[in-house]
Amino acid sequence: MLVSAAVCPHPPVLVPEMAGEAAPELDALRAACDEAVRRVRGGDALVVVGGGPETRSYGPDAYATLRPYGLAWTSPDEPHVDAEALPLSLTIGRWLLQRQGAGLASSGVRYQAVAFDASPEECLNLGRELAASADRVALLVMGDGSACRSEQAPGYFDERARPHDEAVARALGAADADALAALDPQTSWEVRAAGRAAWQVLAGAARARRARFMAELLADEAPYGVGYVVAAWSVTGQGC
């Protein structure tokens, strides 16, 4: 069952080498992600969950790469010949794990993609399945907020974007699984919130056990008109 979770965004510019001279602008966000990942240890299984073109798991030979985004970074350095590349969300998840230790990203970690357009029920079911996959499950949940917070944002400006992100931040900061489960897929899609499906996987995992979760919102920013939220959850109370 779920015992802890970290929630982080997955923009390529989170990697300093991708951001170049602008890298210091995201130093606080990186520090928040590092703290969230440090707190997520302790389960029998660690699963990285993030959006992708389809819902599927990846085998142990899958590799992370930022080559499609212009950076010659791959993990591991020399993937197996027939290995598959992880989608961006899981690639950044692996990068965050690797910052915590060279072996952490590959030692028993599982990688699970959820389709960006998966229905809430599909996401909740997947979360329940992941929570039941081991006695103590930890999740690293990768997801960006809306991309419509300003006129310079990738999706231009949408007045619904800020309220959408504020609702997500409140839910993540309060470990409110019901609020995450209630996110409207259409609205999230229209404001280009890439994390909706992954957040609802977290909701399904959290609702699979009768226990309370303590939560802390570690970051809530939108430096480029895109919402970036970082949070950490840990179980408390009954069933701890």
Secondary structure, DSSP 8 states (H G I E B T S, - for coil): -EEEEEEE---GGGSHHHHGGGGGGGHHHHHHHHHHHHHT--SSEEEEEEEESS-EEE-TT-BEE-GGGT---EESSS--TT--B--HHHHHHHHHHHHT-TTTTTSSEEEEEEETT--HHHHHHHHHHHHTTSSSEEEEEE----S-SSTTSTT---TTHHHHHHHHHHHHHTT-HHHHHT--HHHHHHTT-TTHHHHHHHHHHHTTSS-EEEEEEEEEE-TTSS-EEEEEEEEESTT-
